Amino acid sequence: MTSIAGQAETLLKEAFETDVDLTELLSRILDVMLQLTRAERAFIVLAEPDGTPYARVVHNIPEHDLPEAGAEISRTILRRVLESGETVLLGDASSSPSYDQAGSIHRMALRSVICAPLTADAGCLGAIYFENRSLIGVFEEEDRQRAEQLAGTISRRLATYLAMRSLVQV
């Protein structure tokens, strides 16, 4: 698990030392996580202080699927993570008692999902979201730990990165 945190830390450190675009940086971080899990798709969603999502980085979505259903994520799962600040791990989202009434989960045929919050002192910055729509039970406890570790690393550096970028723009 040190490997993923170390790789993410290195990528985030590079962002401070160079003029790396935030979207490019987050996409590179998703590459690291996709290599370590059996996720088919990965997303980073950033949020306003009130919890409204405002930016997304998507990975492993064919260009012809954007911005249609291929880039869609479960807002129900995302909202729960943003509001609770807790990671959600689902072996089969479509049959989970907590989510079986969410129409989008059935429409998207979601199976395995991990969604972890990006939290900082100022509150929830957003979430990282990994899914596999093909297979049930793809993610295990180790994947949850990796996602939480990655989210923690991203959160710490992202808060500083955003603060520095806003100072530069002033």
N, C-alpha and C positions, 0 to 999 in steps of 0.2 A: 504494500500500500504506500510505502514511502515513494515509490517510483512515480505514481500519479501526482502526488502532492509536489514532488520535486520538479517534475516536468511542467506542471502548471505554474509553480513559483518561478521557474526560469523564464517561461513565456511572459509572465506578468512583469518580471523584472526588466525584460527586454523592452517592454512598452514604455517604461520610465526613461530608458536610456536612448531610445530612438523615437521617431515620430510614427509609430505603428498605429494604424487606424483601429479603433475599438472593435468594429465588426470583424475585421481580419483577425485580430487577437483572440476574440471569443471563439471564432470558427476554428482556429488552431487548437484551442483548449478542448473543444468538442472532439477533435480528431483523436486526442489522447484518450478520452473516455470511451469513444467508440472502439478503439483498439483493445480495450480491456474488458468490454462487455459484449453481450450478444444483442445489443440494441440495433434496430434497423434505422432509427431516426433519433436525432437529438436536437434540442432547442435550448436556447438561453433567452429568457424573457426578463427584461428589465421593467421596473415599475416606478411610477410617481410615488411621492410620499403617501398619497391617499390610497395606494394599491392599484391604481389604474395602469394596466400594461401599456408601455409606449414603444418598446423596441424589441425586435426578435432577431435572433441569429439562428438559422436553421441549418441542419447538416444532413446529408444523405437524402435530400428531396430532389427528385428530378426536376429540371427547370420547367418542363411542361406542366408540372403539378402546382407551380407557384402562380398566384396566391390561392388557388382553389383548395379543395379538400385535402390534398396531399400535405399541405403545410398547416393544416388545422390541428390544434391540440385540444384536449379536454379543458374547457374553462372551469368546469366544476372541480376537477382535481387541482388545477392551478389556483383557483380562488381559495380552496381549503388550505393549501400550503401557504399562500400569502397571508391568510388571516390567522392561521394557527402557529406558523413558524416551525411546523414539524414536517418531517419527511414522510411521504406516502410511498409505500411499496405494495404493488398489487400483482398477484400471480395471474389473475384473470379478472380484469376490470369489469367485463360485461356480466360476470356472475357474482361480483362482490355486493353483499347486502348494503353497504354504504353508498354504492354508486349504481346499482342496477336500475334505478329509475331515471338516470340521466340519459336522455335521448341521444346526445352526441356520442356517448360511449358506444352505444349499439350501432349508430349510423357509421361510425369510424371503424367499427369492429376491433376496438382496443382489447388487447390481451394483457401483456406484461407492461407495467409502467413503474418508473421510479421518478419522483419529483421531489427535489430538495430545495429548501429556501436559501436565498442569498441574503444573509442578515448582517447588519452592521449596527454601530451605536445609534445611528440615526433611524433605524428601523429596517424594514424589509426592502432590499434593493431589487428583488426579483426572485427568479427560480431557475434551476436547471431541470430539464425534463427529458427523460429517455423512454423510448417505447419500442415494443415489438408487436406488430399487429398480426403476426403469423403464428406465434407459438405461445402457449400458456406456460407460466412458471419459469420463464427465462432467467429472471433476476432472483438472486439469493441474498441472504443477509450480508455476505461479503460485498456484493454490488451496492447495497444500501450504504455500507460503511465507506466504500470508495466515493460514492456520490456525495455523502455528507462531508467527507474529508476534502473533496474537490470544491464543494460549495463553500466551505470555510476558507479555503485558500483564495478562491476567487473573491469572496466577500471582502476579506481584509484588504487585498490589493486593489480591488475595483473601487472601493470607497475612496481610497487615496488617489487612485488614477483619475476618477471623476472630479474630485476636489481640485487636483492639480490642473486638469484640463480647463475647468471653469475659471481658475485664476489666470491662466494664460489667455483666455478669451476676453477677459475684462480689460 
